[in-house]
Structure formats: C-alpha cells, structure tokens
Amino acid sequence: MTDNPLNIPKGYKPLRVGGAFMQGCGPLYGRLTREGDQNRVHIGFRVEPRHANPVGVCHGGMLATLADMMAAICVPYQTDLPRHFFPTISLQLDFLAAARIGDWVQLQTDILRTTRNLVFVQGLITTEGELALRASAIYKVGPLFEGEDVAPGDPFGLKTESRS
C-alpha cells in the first residue's frame, strides 16, 4: 500500500481550511514556494470521480469552489494581513479547458491590491499544466480568526517541514 494513493506532487501538504463544506469538497493540498522576494502559494487537488459531472469532467462548481478559496489561503502568506475571514463580494470566472478524472488541478494566486476593507485577487487554475480557468475576485476583510493552533504567519503549516 502506498503512502500517496492520489499521487499528490512532491512538496504539497494537506490543507484543513473552510470548515465542513470544504472538507467534503477536498481534499485540498498546499505548497509554499518563493519567487524572488514573494511567497507563492499553490493549492491543488486530484480530480476524483466524486468531483466530476456525468461526462467525467471536473464539475465547474468544484473549480469555482477552489477559486473562491484564493483569499482565505493565500492572503496570509502573500500580504502583511493576518488570517481573516474573507467573505466573497465578487467572483468572476472564465472556463478555458476541462479537467478530467485523475488530473492534477492547481491554483496559483496573485494579490493585486489590499485596502483596509477589501482584497483584490486574481488566480489561474491549471489542469496537468494546461490553463483551465481564470478567476478574478474581490473579498471583504472580515473578522480575524483567533485561537488557531498554528504558528502566526503560517496558518496552514505550509512553512513548516513535513514530518514523514
């Protein structure tokens, strides 16, 4: 029996984010990289039959759900803001290609601007390296999360080394 039955790419760690709804949609995985002086968070999942529509393609609602998590996961790593709840004000999606069962789907996010009350974000979702979805979103800066059992500035444990 393998330790990695979904063949998750090296460096990705399971993400526990978004409550019961996201746990039912996942599992999601995250990886933190550094590009120049910027942190870059990659969020991904392996398309399983439960993520697919009747023709074996990842449901657009699953890709939209992944895109909607951009601010919640990426803002604490890519800005000076601590972990907040980020209610979605606007989410615009352009579907460009299909993700099929077995594909690795990955989101990369750019934080365009933050204000006292808003965060402007764009993201690209790829499937097996091919561009599949472009997302643009505006989020409200909601209340802070408190009592998290992770290091400040690392709410999802992406900076810490894996324990194998």
N, C-alpha and C positions, 0 to 999 in steps of 0.2 A: 504494500500500500504506500502511495506517495504522500509526502507532506504537503504537496501543492497540486491537488486534484484538478483545479481550474487553470493550471498553468499560468499563474499570475507572474508578470515580468519581475525580474530581479529589482530589489530596492523598494518595492511597494509594500505598505503595511495596511492592515485592515483599519478602516475608519469607522468610529462609532459616533455618528452625527445625525441630528434631525429627529430623534425620537422614534416611536414605534412605526410610523409611516415609512421612514427611510430605511429602517431595519428590514421591513417587509419588501422593499424595493431592491435592496442591495443583494449581496454585499458590495460595498464600495471600498476602494483601496486608494491610498495616497502616497505620494513620493515628493520629497522636497529636494530641489536642486538649486544650484547657484549659477546665475548667468551674469557675469561681471559683478556689479555691486548689488544686484537684485536677487531676492528669493523668487523662485518659481515653483508653484505647487501644481502637480499633475494629479488629477483624480481619474480613476478608471474602474471599469468592471468588465467581466467576461460575460457576453450575451448568452444567457441560458434559455431553454425553451419557455420558461415562465415569463421572460421579458419580451417574448415575440408575439406578433399578431398571427392570424390564421395562415398566412402565406410564408411564415418562417423568417420574417424580418423583424428586427427590434422595433417595438411599438414606439411611435413618435412621442407618446406620453412619457415613456421611460427616458428618452433623450431630453425631453423638456424638463423632467424632474431633475436629471443630472445638471442641466444648465441652470436651473433655479437654485442650486446649492453653491453657485460660484462665490457669492459674497460670504456666506456662512463659513466656508472652509478657507478661502484664500485671503480675505482681508486681514486676519491677524498675522499672517506671515508676510504679506506684501505691502503693508502700511504700518503706521505707528499706532493704529487703533487697537485696543484690546478686543477680546471676544465679546461681541454684542449679538443680540437677536436682530436680524435684518429682514423685516417684512418687505416683500416684493411690491414695488409700486408699478413697474412696467417690465415686461419681459417680451422681447421680440425675437422670433426665431426664423431662420431660413434653412430649410432642409435641403441638403445638396446631394447626399448619397445614402444608400441603405446600409445598415449594419445587420449582418446575418448571425444566426445561431453559431456560437463558437468564436466569433470575432472579439478582439480586444478593443474596447471603446475607451477613449481617453479625452479628457477635457484639460485645456490649458487656458488660463485666465489672465487678462490684463486689467488692472485697476486704473481707470482713466482719470478719475478725479474724486476727491473726498471733500465734503464740506462738513459743517457742524452737524447737519441733519441728513445728508444724502451721500450715497456712494454710487458712482457711475462705473459700470463694469462691462467688458466685452470678453467673449470666450469663443474658442474654436474647439469643436469636437471632431476627432478623427476616429476612423474605424480601420484597423490594420494599416495605419499610416495615411489613409485617404481622407481628405476633408469631407465630413458628413453633415455638419451643422455649424452655422454661425449664430451666435447669440449676443444680444445687447440688452442690458438690464439697468434699472435704477432701483436702489433699495433705500429704505428709511433706516437711519441709525436708531435702533431700538434700545431697550434696556440691556445693561451689562449682564452677562452670565456670571454668577457667583458660586463659590464652593466647588469649582472644578477640581478634580483630582489629578491635575497635570501641571507641569511647570508653566509659570507665567511666560507668555510669548510663544508657547508651544502647546496650544490647547488640544491638539490631536496626536501628540507624541511623535511627530514627523522628524524632529531634530535629534531625538534620542536614538542610540544604536539599538538594533534588533537584538533580542536575546534568543539565540537558537538552541 
